[in-house]
Amino acid sequence: MEPIKLLDVSVKRQKAPSNWPDFNGFFMFFGVSGVDHNREERLEKRFKQRFYPNQVTVRLSGQVAPGPYSFKGLPESVNYWGWIIHKDGTATSDLSDEALADLRSWMQRVPRASASLIPL
């Protein structure tokens, strides 16, 4: 696949998760039990909100079929969750503060900021 240029970056910071404790142990101690059906999804969402708070959108130069991709040539921290490419020619991903700094420094360092796409 030919290299794609990353034209510009926009960042939307997600709100921090609430700091409510998990009361499951408390309820189980007193004999109140139940099945927590969506615990895994809730914990993963809380983890992503806390440690990957930046929703980054990158505008791409070429047309690419929508779907999940990884960029070859970008720092490893930038590709951790992969990228979702949309019909309008943008790619989005959730990045940590360090990964966002790596992406910005890579775009300044690499001439014309181009990378190859790898389908996931």
Jmol script that loads the backbone (N, CA, C; Angstrom):
load data "model"
ATOM      1  N   MET A   1       0.847  -1.168   0.000  1.00  0.00           N
ATOM      2  CA  MET A   1       0.000   0.000   0.000  1.00  0.00           C
ATOM      3  C   MET A   1       0.899   1.239   0.000  1.00  0.00           C
ATOM      4  N   GLU A   2       0.556   2.228  -0.791  1.00  0.00           N
ATOM      5  CA  GLU A   2       1.386   3.424  -0.896  1.00  0.00           C
ATOM      6  C   GLU A   2       1.240   4.297   0.353  1.00  0.00           C
ATOM      7  N   PRO A   3       2.272   5.079   0.665  1.00  0.00           N
ATOM      8  CA  PRO A   3       2.220   5.919   1.870  1.00  0.00           C
ATOM      9  C   PRO A   3       1.098   6.959   1.810  1.00  0.00           C
ATOM     10  N   ILE A   4       0.515   7.213   2.954  1.00  0.00           N
ATOM     11  CA  ILE A   4      -0.547   8.197   3.122  1.00  0.00           C
ATOM     12  C   ILE A   4       0.029   9.348   3.939  1.00  0.00           C
ATOM     13  N   LYS A   5      -0.276  10.568   3.546  1.00  0.00           N
ATOM     14  CA  LYS A   5       0.200  11.727   4.297  1.00  0.00           C
ATOM     15  C   LYS A   5      -0.793  12.069   5.398  1.00  0.00           C
ATOM     16  N   LEU A   6      -0.266  12.368   6.568  1.00  0.00           N
ATOM     17  CA  LEU A   6      -1.072  12.845   7.685  1.00  0.00           C
ATOM     18  C   LEU A   6      -1.040  14.364   7.634  1.00  0.00           C
ATOM     19  N   LEU A   7      -2.179  14.976   7.307  1.00  0.00           N
ATOM     20  CA  LEU A   7      -2.190  16.409   7.033  1.00  0.00           C
ATOM     21  C   LEU A   7      -2.306  17.265   8.286  1.00  0.00           C
ATOM     22  N   ASP A   8      -3.284  17.015   9.116  1.00  0.00           N
ATOM     23  CA  ASP A   8      -3.387  17.791  10.345  1.00  0.00           C
ATOM     24  C   ASP A   8      -4.029  16.956  11.439  1.00  0.00           C
ATOM     25  N   VAL A   9      -3.819  17.400  12.666  1.00  0.00           N
ATOM     26  CA  VAL A   9      -4.270  16.670  13.848  1.00  0.00           C
ATOM     27  C   VAL A   9      -5.200  17.565  14.651  1.00  0.00           C
ATOM     28  N   SER A  10      -6.322  17.006  15.084  1.00  0.00           N
ATOM     29  CA  SER A  10      -7.179  17.708  16.039  1.00  0.00           C
ATOM     30  C   SER A  10      -7.403  16.784  17.230  1.00  0.00           C
ATOM     31  N   VAL A  11      -7.462  17.383  18.404  1.00  0.00           N
ATOM     32  CA  VAL A  11      -7.546  16.612  19.646  1.00  0.00           C
ATOM     33  C   VAL A  11      -8.764  17.063  20.433  1.00  0.00           C
ATOM     34  N   LYS A  12      -9.527  16.086  20.903  1.00  0.00           N
ATOM     35  CA  LYS A  12     -10.653  16.348  21.790  1.00  0.00           C
ATOM     36  C   LYS A  12     -10.388  15.564  23.071  1.00  0.00           C
ATOM     37  N   ARG A  13     -10.266  16.266  24.164  1.00  0.00           N
ATOM     38  CA  ARG A  13      -9.973  15.615  25.446  1.00  0.00           C
ATOM     39  C   ARG A  13     -11.278  15.106  26.049  1.00  0.00           C
ATOM     40  N   GLN A  14     -11.299  13.824  26.399  1.00  0.00           N
ATOM     41  CA  GLN A  14     -12.488  13.228  26.995  1.00  0.00           C
ATOM     42  C   GLN A  14     -12.534  13.574  28.473  1.00  0.00           C
ATOM     43  N   LYS A  15     -13.720  13.634  29.023  1.00  0.00           N
ATOM     44  CA  LYS A  15     -13.834  13.956  30.442  1.00  0.00           C
ATOM     45  C   LYS A  15     -13.326  12.792  31.281  1.00  0.00           C
ATOM     46  N   ALA A  16     -12.802  13.124  32.430  1.00  0.00           N
ATOM     47  CA  ALA A  16     -12.257  12.112  33.332  1.00  0.00           C
ATOM     48  C   ALA A  16     -13.392  11.274  33.910  1.00  0.00           C
ATOM     49  N   PRO A  17     -13.137   9.995  34.159  1.00  0.00           N
ATOM     50  CA  PRO A  17     -14.183   9.148  34.738  1.00  0.00           C
ATOM     51  C   PRO A  17     -14.471   9.560  36.177  1.00  0.00           C
ATOM     52  N   SER A  18     -15.663   9.234  36.622  1.00  0.00           N
ATOM     53  CA  SER A  18     -16.011   9.554  38.006  1.00  0.00           C
ATOM     54  C   SER A  18     -15.174   8.702  38.955  1.00  0.00           C
ATOM     55  N   ASN A  19     -14.990   9.213  40.136  1.00  0.00           N
ATOM     56  CA  ASN A  19     -14.154   8.520  41.118  1.00  0.00           C
ATOM     57  C   ASN A  19     -14.973   7.712  42.113  1.00  0.00           C
ATOM     58  N   TRP A  20     -16.114   7.214  41.678  1.00  0.00           N
ATOM     59  CA  TRP A  20     -16.922   6.391  42.564  1.00  0.00           C
ATOM     60  C   TRP A  20     -16.244   5.051  42.780  1.00  0.00           C
ATOM     61  N   PRO A  21     -16.196   4.587  44.012  1.00  0.00           N
ATOM     62  CA  PRO A  21     -15.587   3.270  44.261  1.00  0.00           C
ATOM     63  C   PRO A  21     -16.498   2.149  43.763  1.00  0.00           C
ATOM     64  N   ASP A  22     -15.932   0.984  43.621  1.00  0.00           N
ATOM     65  CA  ASP A  22     -16.679  -0.198  43.214  1.00  0.00           C
ATOM     66  C   ASP A  22     -17.232  -0.848  44.484  1.00  0.00           C
ATOM     67  N   PHE A  23     -18.553  -0.844  44.647  1.00  0.00           N
ATOM     68  CA  PHE A  23     -19.191  -1.328  45.870  1.00  0.00           C
ATOM     69  C   PHE A  23     -19.500  -2.826  45.857  1.00  0.00           C
ATOM     70  N   ASN A  24     -19.086  -3.564  44.842  1.00  0.00           N
ATOM     71  CA  ASN A  24     -19.432  -4.985  44.758  1.00  0.00           C
ATOM     72  C   ASN A  24     -18.937  -5.777  45.960  1.00  0.00           C
ATOM     73  N   GLY A  25     -17.708  -5.536  46.405  1.00  0.00           N
ATOM     74  CA  GLY A  25     -17.178  -6.250  47.567  1.00  0.00           C
ATOM     75  C   GLY A  25     -17.977  -5.958  48.821  1.00  0.00           C
ATOM     76  N   PHE A  26     -18.412  -4.729  48.992  1.00  0.00           N
ATOM     77  CA  PHE A  26     -19.214  -4.335  50.145  1.00  0.00           C
ATOM     78  C   PHE A  26     -20.532  -5.101  50.167  1.00  0.00           C
ATOM     79  N   PHE A  27     -21.214  -5.162  49.029  1.00  0.00           N
ATOM     80  CA  PHE A  27     -22.490  -5.861  48.969  1.00  0.00           C
ATOM     81  C   PHE A  27     -22.317  -7.363  49.155  1.00  0.00           C
ATOM     82  N   MET A  28     -21.253  -7.927  48.606  1.00  0.00           N
ATOM     83  CA  MET A  28     -21.028  -9.364  48.763  1.00  0.00           C
ATOM     84  C   MET A  28     -20.728  -9.713  50.216  1.00  0.00           C
ATOM     85  N   PHE A  29     -20.059  -8.822  50.951  1.00  0.00           N
ATOM     86  CA  PHE A  29     -19.758  -9.054  52.360  1.00  0.00           C
ATOM     87  C   PHE A  29     -21.043  -9.204  53.169  1.00  0.00           C
ATOM     88  N   PHE A  30     -22.067  -8.431  52.824  1.00  0.00           N
ATOM     89  CA  PHE A  30     -23.330  -8.497  53.541  1.00  0.00           C
ATOM     90  C   PHE A  30     -24.319  -9.471  52.910  1.00  0.00           C
ATOM     91  N   GLY A  31     -23.881 -10.255  51.958  1.00  0.00           N
ATOM     92  CA  GLY A  31     -24.726 -11.291  51.393  1.00  0.00           C
ATOM     93  C   GLY A  31     -25.622 -10.838  50.263  1.00  0.00           C
ATOM     94  N   VAL A  32     -25.466  -9.637  49.806  1.00  0.00           N
ATOM     95  CA  VAL A  32     -26.246  -9.163  48.674  1.00  0.00           C
ATOM     96  C   VAL A  32     -25.437  -9.477  47.426  1.00  0.00           C
ATOM     97  N   SER A  33     -25.940 -10.390  46.635  1.00  0.00           N
ATOM     98  CA  SER A  33     -25.169 -10.771  45.452  1.00  0.00           C
ATOM     99  C   SER A  33     -26.031 -10.622  44.211  1.00  0.00           C
ATOM    100  N   GLY A  34     -25.385 -10.671  43.126  1.00  0.00           N
ATOM    101  CA  GLY A  34     -26.061 -10.557  41.849  1.00  0.00           C
ATOM    102  C   GLY A  34     -25.038 -10.705  40.747  1.00  0.00           C
ATOM    103  N   VAL A  35     -25.519 -10.661  39.547  1.00  0.00           N
ATOM    104  CA  VAL A  35     -24.635 -10.797  38.400  1.00  0.00           C
ATOM    105  C   VAL A  35     -24.448  -9.411  37.787  1.00  0.00           C
ATOM    106  N   ASP A  36     -23.207  -9.004  37.694  1.00  0.00           N
ATOM    107  CA  ASP A  36     -22.877  -7.718  37.082  1.00  0.00           C
ATOM    108  C   ASP A  36     -22.584  -7.987  35.615  1.00  0.00           C
ATOM    109  N   HIS A  37     -23.582  -7.787  34.761  1.00  0.00           N
ATOM    110  CA  HIS A  37     -23.501  -8.208  33.367  1.00  0.00           C
ATOM    111  C   HIS A  37     -22.510  -7.409  32.533  1.00  0.00           C
ATOM    112  N   ASN A  38     -22.378  -6.132  32.771  1.00  0.00           N
ATOM    113  CA  ASN A  38     -21.523  -5.318  31.909  1.00  0.00           C
ATOM    114  C   ASN A  38     -20.285  -4.785  32.630  1.00  0.00           C
ATOM    115  N   ARG A  39     -19.799  -5.497  33.617  1.00  0.00           N
ATOM    116  CA  ARG A  39     -18.646  -5.045  34.406  1.00  0.00           C
ATOM    117  C   ARG A  39     -17.391  -4.903  33.548  1.00  0.00           C
ATOM    118  N   GLU A  40     -17.102  -5.885  32.694  1.00  0.00           N
ATOM    119  CA  GLU A  40     -15.884  -5.840  31.871  1.00  0.00           C
ATOM    120  C   GLU A  40     -15.887  -4.616  30.950  1.00  0.00           C
ATOM    121  N   GLU A  41     -17.014  -4.358  30.297  1.00  0.00           N
ATOM    122  CA  GLU A  41     -17.088  -3.205  29.402  1.00  0.00           C
ATOM    123  C   GLU A  41     -16.945  -1.898  30.170  1.00  0.00           C
ATOM    124  N   ARG A  42     -17.564  -1.833  31.346  1.00  0.00           N
ATOM    125  CA  ARG A  42     -17.491  -0.624  32.160  1.00  0.00           C
ATOM    126  C   ARG A  42     -16.060  -0.367  32.640  1.00  0.00           C
ATOM    127  N   LEU A  43     -15.375  -1.430  33.077  1.00  0.00           N
ATOM    128  CA  LEU A  43     -13.996  -1.271  33.533  1.00  0.00           C
ATOM    129  C   LEU A  43     -13.065  -0.897  32.385  1.00  0.00           C
ATOM    130  N   GLU A  44     -13.273  -1.478  31.191  1.00  0.00           N
ATOM    131  CA  GLU A  44     -12.440  -1.121  30.041  1.00  0.00           C
ATOM    132  C   GLU A  44     -12.676   0.333  29.638  1.00  0.00           C
ATOM    133  N   LYS A  45     -13.933   0.776  29.665  1.00  0.00           N
ATOM    134  CA  LYS A  45     -14.237   2.165  29.330  1.00  0.00           C
ATOM    135  C   LYS A  45     -13.588   3.115  30.339  1.00  0.00           C
ATOM    136  N   ARG A  46     -13.658   2.775  31.625  1.00  0.00           N
ATOM    137  CA  ARG A  46     -13.039   3.606  32.659  1.00  0.00           C
ATOM    138  C   ARG A  46     -11.526   3.661  32.482  1.00  0.00           C
ATOM    139  N   PHE A  47     -10.913   2.522  32.152  1.00  0.00           N
ATOM    140  CA  PHE A  47      -9.467   2.466  31.916  1.00  0.00           C
ATOM    141  C   PHE A  47      -9.074   3.361  30.744  1.00  0.00           C
ATOM    142  N   LYS A  48      -9.818   3.254  29.630  1.00  0.00           N
ATOM    143  CA  LYS A  48      -9.495   4.075  28.458  1.00  0.00           C
ATOM    144  C   LYS A  48      -9.691   5.560  28.748  1.00  0.00           C
ATOM    145  N   GLN A  49     -10.733   5.911  29.500  1.00  0.00           N
ATOM    146  CA  GLN A  49     -10.959   7.317  29.820  1.00  0.00           C
ATOM    147  C   GLN A  49      -9.863   7.868  30.721  1.00  0.00           C
ATOM    148  N   ARG A  50      -9.360   7.049  31.622  1.00  0.00           N
ATOM    149  CA  ARG A  50      -8.355   7.527  32.567  1.00  0.00           C
ATOM    150  C   ARG A  50      -6.967   7.616  31.942  1.00  0.00           C
ATOM    151  N   PHE A  51      -6.553   6.603  31.181  1.00  0.00           N
ATOM    152  CA  PHE A  51      -5.177   6.543  30.694  1.00  0.00           C
ATOM    153  C   PHE A  51      -5.017   6.922  29.223  1.00  0.00           C
ATOM    154  N   TYR A  52      -6.105   6.987  28.464  1.00  0.00           N
ATOM    155  CA  TYR A  52      -6.066   7.386  27.053  1.00  0.00           C
ATOM    156  C   TYR A  52      -7.143   8.444  26.818  1.00  0.00           C
ATOM    157  N   PRO A  53      -6.969   9.634  27.419  1.00  0.00           N
ATOM    158  CA  PRO A  53      -8.054  10.621  27.419  1.00  0.00           C
ATOM    159  C   PRO A  53      -8.181  11.455  26.147  1.00  0.00           C
ATOM    160  N   ASN A  54      -7.244  11.341  25.225  1.00  0.00           N
ATOM    161  CA  ASN A  54      -7.256  12.192  24.039  1.00  0.00           C
ATOM    162  C   ASN A  54      -7.854  11.454  22.849  1.00  0.00           C
ATOM    163  N   GLN A  55      -8.978  11.959  22.340  1.00  0.00           N
ATOM    164  CA  GLN A  55      -9.543  11.401  21.116  1.00  0.00           C
ATOM    165  C   GLN A  55      -8.967  12.217  19.960  1.00  0.00           C
ATOM    166  N   VAL A  56      -8.076  11.575  19.203  1.00  0.00           N
ATOM    167  CA  VAL A  56      -7.305  12.260  18.172  1.00  0.00           C
ATOM    168  C   VAL A  56      -7.894  11.941  16.801  1.00  0.00           C
ATOM    169  N   THR A  57      -8.056  12.971  15.986  1.00  0.00           N
ATOM    170  CA  THR A  57      -8.515  12.824  14.609  1.00  0.00           C
ATOM    171  C   THR A  57      -7.431  13.356  13.689  1.00  0.00           C
ATOM    172  N   VAL A  58      -7.048  12.543  12.709  1.00  0.00           N
ATOM    173  CA  VAL A  58      -6.019  12.917  11.744  1.00  0.00           C
ATOM    174  C   VAL A  58      -6.665  12.938  10.367  1.00  0.00           C
ATOM    175  N   ARG A  59      -6.453  14.012   9.623  1.00  0.00           N
ATOM    176  CA  ARG A  59      -6.953  14.094   8.252  1.00  0.00           C
ATOM    177  C   ARG A  59      -5.910  13.482   7.332  1.00  0.00           C
ATOM    178  N   LEU A  60      -6.349  12.590   6.447  1.00  0.00           N
ATOM    179  CA  LEU A  60      -5.444  11.869   5.555  1.00  0.00           C
ATOM    180  C   LEU A  60      -5.494  12.452   4.150  1.00  0.00           C
ATOM    181  N   SER A  61      -4.398  12.252   3.403  1.00  0.00           N
ATOM    182  CA  SER A  61      -4.314  12.830   2.058  1.00  0.00           C
ATOM    183  C   SER A  61      -5.049  12.003   1.009  1.00  0.00           C
ATOM    184  N   GLY A  62      -5.002  10.689   1.097  1.00  0.00           N
ATOM    185  CA  GLY A  62      -5.594   9.838   0.070  1.00  0.00           C
ATOM    186  C   GLY A  62      -6.896   9.217   0.516  1.00  0.00           C
ATOM    187  N   GLN A  63      -7.575   8.578  -0.425  1.00  0.00           N
ATOM    188  CA  GLN A  63      -8.802   7.856  -0.121  1.00  0.00           C
ATOM    189  C   GLN A  63      -8.448   6.426   0.283  1.00  0.00           C
ATOM    190  N   VAL A  64      -8.969   6.006   1.403  1.00  0.00           N
ATOM    191  CA  VAL A  64      -8.735   4.666   1.932  1.00  0.00           C
ATOM    192  C   VAL A  64     -10.090   4.089   2.309  1.00  0.00           C
ATOM    193  N   ALA A  65     -10.257   2.790   2.103  1.00  0.00           N
ATOM    194  CA  ALA A  65     -11.505   2.133   2.490  1.00  0.00           C
ATOM    195  C   ALA A  65     -11.686   2.238   4.002  1.00  0.00           C
ATOM    196  N   PRO A  66     -12.893   2.552   4.466  1.00  0.00           N
ATOM    197  CA  PRO A  66     -13.130   2.660   5.906  1.00  0.00           C
ATOM    198  C   PRO A  66     -12.874   1.335   6.618  1.00  0.00           C
ATOM    199  N   GLY A  67     -12.450   1.436   7.872  1.00  0.00           N
ATOM    200  CA  GLY A  67     -12.211   0.258   8.684  1.00  0.00           C
ATOM    201  C   GLY A  67     -11.061   0.463   9.648  1.00  0.00           C
ATOM    202  N   PRO A  68     -10.718  -0.584  10.407  1.00  0.00           N
ATOM    203  CA  PRO A  68      -9.619  -0.486  11.372  1.00  0.00           C
ATOM    204  C   PRO A  68      -8.262  -0.685  10.695  1.00  0.00           C
ATOM    205  N   TYR A  69      -7.311   0.178  11.019  1.00  0.00           N
ATOM    206  CA  TYR A  69      -5.975   0.120  10.442  1.00  0.00           C
ATOM    207  C   TYR A  69      -4.933   0.415  11.511  1.00  0.00           C
ATOM    208  N   SER A  70      -3.699   0.134  11.151  1.00  0.00           N
ATOM    209  CA  SER A  70      -2.533   0.528  11.926  1.00  0.00           C
ATOM    210  C   SER A  70      -1.599   1.253  10.969  1.00  0.00           C
ATOM    211  N   PHE A  71      -0.891   2.259  11.455  1.00  0.00           N
ATOM    212  CA  PHE A  71       0.042   3.012  10.617  1.00  0.00           C
ATOM    213  C   PHE A  71       1.443   2.449  10.778  1.00  0.00           C
ATOM    214  N   LYS A  72       2.040   2.030   9.678  1.00  0.00           N
ATOM    215  CA  LYS A  72       3.426   1.567   9.700  1.00  0.00           C
ATOM    216  C   LYS A  72       4.320   2.791   9.536  1.00  0.00           C
ATOM    217  N   GLY A  73       5.260   2.964  10.438  1.00  0.00           N
ATOM    218  CA  GLY A  73       6.155   4.108  10.390  1.00  0.00           C
ATOM    219  C   GLY A  73       5.914   5.087  11.525  1.00  0.00           C
ATOM    220  N   LEU A  74       4.792   4.982  12.204  1.00  0.00           N
ATOM    221  CA  LEU A  74       4.523   5.823  13.365  1.00  0.00           C
ATOM    222  C   LEU A  74       5.120   5.171  14.607  1.00  0.00           C
ATOM    223  N   PRO A  75       5.361   5.934  15.664  1.00  0.00           N
ATOM    224  CA  PRO A  75       5.840   5.337  16.911  1.00  0.00           C
ATOM    225  C   PRO A  75       4.857   4.282  17.426  1.00  0.00           C
ATOM    226  N   GLU A  76       5.375   3.293  18.120  1.00  0.00           N
ATOM    227  CA  GLU A  76       4.553   2.181  18.604  1.00  0.00           C
ATOM    228  C   GLU A  76       3.452   2.651  19.550  1.00  0.00           C
ATOM    229  N   SER A  77       3.742   3.654  20.369  1.00  0.00           N
ATOM    230  CA  SER A  77       2.743   4.137  21.324  1.00  0.00           C
ATOM    231  C   SER A  77       1.527   4.747  20.624  1.00  0.00           C
ATOM    232  N   VAL A  78       1.716   5.249  19.418  1.00  0.00           N
ATOM    233  CA  VAL A  78       0.621   5.875  18.668  1.00  0.00           C
ATOM    234  C   VAL A  78      -0.316   4.819  18.081  1.00  0.00           C
ATOM    235  N   ASN A  79       0.184   3.629  17.820  1.00  0.00           N
ATOM    236  CA  ASN A  79      -0.618   2.564  17.215  1.00  0.00           C
ATOM    237  C   ASN A  79      -1.189   1.580  18.228  1.00  0.00           C
ATOM    238  N   TYR A  80      -1.138   1.870  19.509  1.00  0.00           N
ATOM    239  CA  TYR A  80      -1.521   0.896  20.531  1.00  0.00           C
ATOM    240  C   TYR A  80      -2.961   0.410  20.369  1.00  0.00           C
ATOM    241  N   TRP A  81      -3.913   1.305  20.189  1.00  0.00           N
ATOM    242  CA  TRP A  81      -5.319   0.916  20.036  1.00  0.00           C
ATOM    243  C   TRP A  81      -5.736   0.789  18.584  1.00  0.00           C
ATOM    244  N   GLY A  82      -4.849   1.087  17.653  1.00  0.00           N
ATOM    245  CA  GLY A  82      -5.221   1.070  16.245  1.00  0.00           C
ATOM    246  C   GLY A  82      -5.980   2.337  15.878  1.00  0.00           C
ATOM    247  N   TRP A  83      -6.283   2.486  14.614  1.00  0.00           N
ATOM    248  CA  TRP A  83      -6.972   3.666  14.100  1.00  0.00           C
ATOM    249  C   TRP A  83      -8.207   3.224  13.326  1.00  0.00           C
ATOM    250  N   ILE A  84      -9.282   3.979  13.432  1.00  0.00           N
ATOM    251  CA  ILE A  84     -10.503   3.741  12.669  1.00  0.00           C
ATOM    252  C   ILE A  84     -10.556   4.802  11.573  1.00  0.00           C
ATOM    253  N   ILE A  85     -10.562   4.355  10.319  1.00  0.00           N
ATOM    254  CA  ILE A  85     -10.640   5.290   9.197  1.00  0.00           C
ATOM    255  C   ILE A  85     -12.098   5.389   8.759  1.00  0.00           C
ATOM    256  N   HIS A  86     -12.561   6.625   8.596  1.00  0.00           N
ATOM    257  CA  HIS A  86     -13.951   6.910   8.250  1.00  0.00           C
ATOM    258  C   HIS A  86     -14.077   7.257   6.768  1.00  0.00           C
ATOM    259  N   LYS A  87     -15.317   7.338   6.298  1.00  0.00           N
ATOM    260  CA  LYS A  87     -15.590   7.624   4.884  1.00  0.00           C
ATOM    261  C   LYS A  87     -15.081   8.997   4.446  1.00  0.00           C
ATOM    262  N   ASP A  88     -15.043   9.940   5.366  1.00  0.00           N
ATOM    263  CA  ASP A  88     -14.647  11.307   5.008  1.00  0.00           C
ATOM    264  C   ASP A  88     -13.132  11.507   4.937  1.00  0.00           C
ATOM    265  N   GLY A  89     -12.352  10.438   5.067  1.00  0.00           N
ATOM    266  CA  GLY A  89     -10.903  10.543   4.939  1.00  0.00           C
ATOM    267  C   GLY A  89     -10.191  10.953   6.206  1.00  0.00           C
ATOM    268  N   THR A  90     -10.824  10.717   7.351  1.00  0.00           N
ATOM    269  CA  THR A  90     -10.181  10.995   8.630  1.00  0.00           C
ATOM    270  C   THR A  90      -9.968   9.686   9.377  1.00  0.00           C
ATOM    271  N   ALA A  91      -8.986   9.692  10.261  1.00  0.00           N
ATOM    272  CA  ALA A  91      -8.699   8.535  11.102  1.00  0.00           C
ATOM    273  C   ALA A  91      -8.766   8.980  12.556  1.00  0.00           C
ATOM    274  N   THR A  92      -9.389   8.163  13.420  1.00  0.00           N
ATOM    275  CA  THR A  92      -9.499   8.506  14.833  1.00  0.00           C
ATOM    276  C   THR A  92      -8.931   7.391  15.689  1.00  0.00           C
ATOM    277  N   SER A  93      -8.412   7.789  16.852  1.00  0.00           N
ATOM    278  CA  SER A  93      -7.891   6.841  17.826  1.00  0.00           C
ATOM    279  C   SER A  93      -7.866   7.520  19.188  1.00  0.00           C
ATOM    280  N   ASP A  94      -7.798   6.716  20.243  1.00  0.00           N
ATOM    281  CA  ASP A  94      -7.640   7.229  21.601  1.00  0.00           C
ATOM    282  C   ASP A  94      -6.170   7.122  21.969  1.00  0.00           C
ATOM    283  N   LEU A  95      -5.566   8.251  22.376  1.00  0.00           N
ATOM    284  CA  LEU A  95      -4.146   8.277  22.695  1.00  0.00           C
ATOM    285  C   LEU A  95      -3.918   8.814  24.102  1.00  0.00           C
ATOM    286  N   SER A  96      -2.846   8.337  24.718  1.00  0.00           N
ATOM    287  CA  SER A  96      -2.413   8.889  25.996  1.00  0.00           C
ATOM    288  C   SER A  96      -1.712  10.218  25.737  1.00  0.00           C
ATOM    289  N   ASP A  97      -1.404  10.939  26.800  1.00  0.00           N
ATOM    290  CA  ASP A  97      -0.704  12.212  26.642  1.00  0.00           C
ATOM    291  C   ASP A  97       0.674  12.003  26.026  1.00  0.00           C
ATOM    292  N   GLU A  98       1.371  10.932  26.438  1.00  0.00           N
ATOM    293  CA  GLU A  98       2.701  10.642  25.899  1.00  0.00           C
ATOM    294  C   GLU A  98       2.626  10.278  24.415  1.00  0.00           C
ATOM    295  N   ALA A  99       1.630   9.476  24.051  1.00  0.00           N
ATOM    296  CA  ALA A  99       1.479   9.082  22.647  1.00  0.00           C
ATOM    297  C   ALA A  99       1.126  10.288  21.780  1.00  0.00           C
ATOM    298  N   LEU A 100       0.323  11.197  22.305  1.00  0.00           N
ATOM    299  CA  LEU A 100      -0.009  12.411  21.556  1.00  0.00           C
ATOM    300  C   LEU A 100       1.242  13.263  21.335  1.00  0.00           C
ATOM    301  N   ALA A 101       2.082  13.372  22.361  1.00  0.00           N
ATOM    302  CA  ALA A 101       3.343  14.111  22.210  1.00  0.00           C
ATOM    303  C   ALA A 101       4.246  13.419  21.187  1.00  0.00           C
ATOM    304  N   ASP A 102       4.277  12.070  21.202  1.00  0.00           N
ATOM    305  CA  ASP A 102       5.065  11.321  20.213  1.00  0.00           C
ATOM    306  C   ASP A 102       4.559  11.577  18.794  1.00  0.00           C
ATOM    307  N   LEU A 103       3.238  11.590  18.619  1.00  0.00           N
ATOM    308  CA  LEU A 103       2.660  11.837  17.295  1.00  0.00           C
ATOM    309  C   LEU A 103       3.015  13.232  16.790  1.00  0.00           C
ATOM    310  N   ARG A 104       2.881  14.221  17.659  1.00  0.00           N
ATOM    311  CA  ARG A 104       3.185  15.596  17.243  1.00  0.00           C
ATOM    312  C   ARG A 104       4.666  15.766  16.917  1.00  0.00           C
ATOM    313  N   SER A 105       5.545  15.168  17.715  1.00  0.00           N
ATOM    314  CA  SER A 105       6.981  15.279  17.421  1.00  0.00           C
ATOM    315  C   SER A 105       7.325  14.520  16.141  1.00  0.00           C
ATOM    316  N   TRP A 106       6.661  13.371  15.899  1.00  0.00           N
ATOM    317  CA  TRP A 106       6.893  12.615  14.664  1.00  0.00           C
ATOM    318  C   TRP A 106       6.463  13.430  13.454  1.00  0.00           C
ATOM    319  N   MET A 107       5.317  14.115  13.556  1.00  0.00           N
ATOM    320  CA  MET A 107       4.833  14.918  12.427  1.00  0.00           C
ATOM    321  C   MET A 107       5.762  16.094  12.141  1.00  0.00           C
ATOM    322  N   GLN A 108       6.413  16.637  13.159  1.00  0.00           N
ATOM    323  CA  GLN A 108       7.364  17.728  12.942  1.00  0.00           C
ATOM    324  C   GLN A 108       8.688  17.210  12.397  1.00  0.00           C
ATOM    325  N   ARG A 109       9.079  16.011  12.814  1.00  0.00           N
ATOM    326  CA  ARG A 109      10.378  15.452  12.453  1.00  0.00           C
ATOM    327  C   ARG A 109      10.385  14.853  11.050  1.00  0.00           C
ATOM    328  N   VAL A 110       9.347  14.133  10.688  1.00  0.00           N
ATOM    329  CA  VAL A 110       9.300  13.429   9.406  1.00  0.00           C
ATOM    330  C   VAL A 110       8.816  14.384   8.317  1.00  0.00           C
ATOM    331  N   PRO A 111       9.559  14.505   7.210  1.00  0.00           N
ATOM    332  CA  PRO A 111       9.115  15.406   6.144  1.00  0.00           C
ATOM    333  C   PRO A 111       7.807  14.924   5.506  1.00  0.00           C
ATOM    334  N   ARG A 112       6.865  15.819   5.389  1.00  0.00           N
ATOM    335  CA  ARG A 112       5.549  15.571   4.803  1.00  0.00           C
ATOM    336  C   ARG A 112       4.770  14.481   5.530  1.00  0.00           C
ATOM    337  N   ALA A 113       5.236  14.039   6.675  1.00  0.00           N
ATOM    338  CA  ALA A 113       4.510  13.138   7.573  1.00  0.00           C
ATOM    339  C   ALA A 113       3.716  12.064   6.841  1.00  0.00           C
ATOM    340  N   SER A 114       4.402  11.100   6.248  1.00  0.00           N
ATOM    341  CA  SER A 114       3.709  10.025   5.541  1.00  0.00           C
ATOM    342  C   SER A 114       3.981   8.692   6.221  1.00  0.00           C
ATOM    343  N   ALA A 115       2.993   7.813   6.162  1.00  0.00           N
ATOM    344  CA  ALA A 115       3.088   6.481   6.752  1.00  0.00           C
ATOM    345  C   ALA A 115       2.265   5.520   5.905  1.00  0.00           C
ATOM    346  N   SER A 116       2.570   4.243   6.013  1.00  0.00           N
ATOM    347  CA  SER A 116       1.816   3.217   5.294  1.00  0.00           C
ATOM    348  C   SER A 116       0.747   2.643   6.207  1.00  0.00           C
ATOM    349  N   LEU A 117      -0.370   2.226   5.616  1.00  0.00           N
ATOM    350  CA  LEU A 117      -1.470   1.643   6.375  1.00  0.00           C
ATOM    351  C   LEU A 117      -1.409   0.128   6.331  1.00  0.00           C
ATOM    352  N   ILE A 118      -1.727  -0.490   7.469  1.00  0.00           N
ATOM    353  CA  ILE A 118      -1.812  -1.941   7.567  1.00  0.00           C
ATOM    354  C   ILE A 118      -3.211  -2.270   8.084  1.00  0.00           C
ATOM    355  N   PRO A 119      -4.032  -3.008   7.337  1.00  0.00           N
ATOM    356  CA  PRO A 119      -5.365  -3.366   7.835  1.00  0.00           C
ATOM    357  C   PRO A 119      -5.261  -4.274   9.059  1.00  0.00           C
ATOM    358  N   LEU A 120      -6.144  -4.072  10.023  1.00  0.00           N
ATOM    359  CA  LEU A 120      -6.169  -4.917  11.225  1.00  0.00           C
ATOM    360  C   LEU A 120      -7.151  -6.046  11.065  1.00  0.00           C
TER     361      LEU A 120
END
end "model"
wireframe off; spacefill off
backbone 0.3
color backbone group
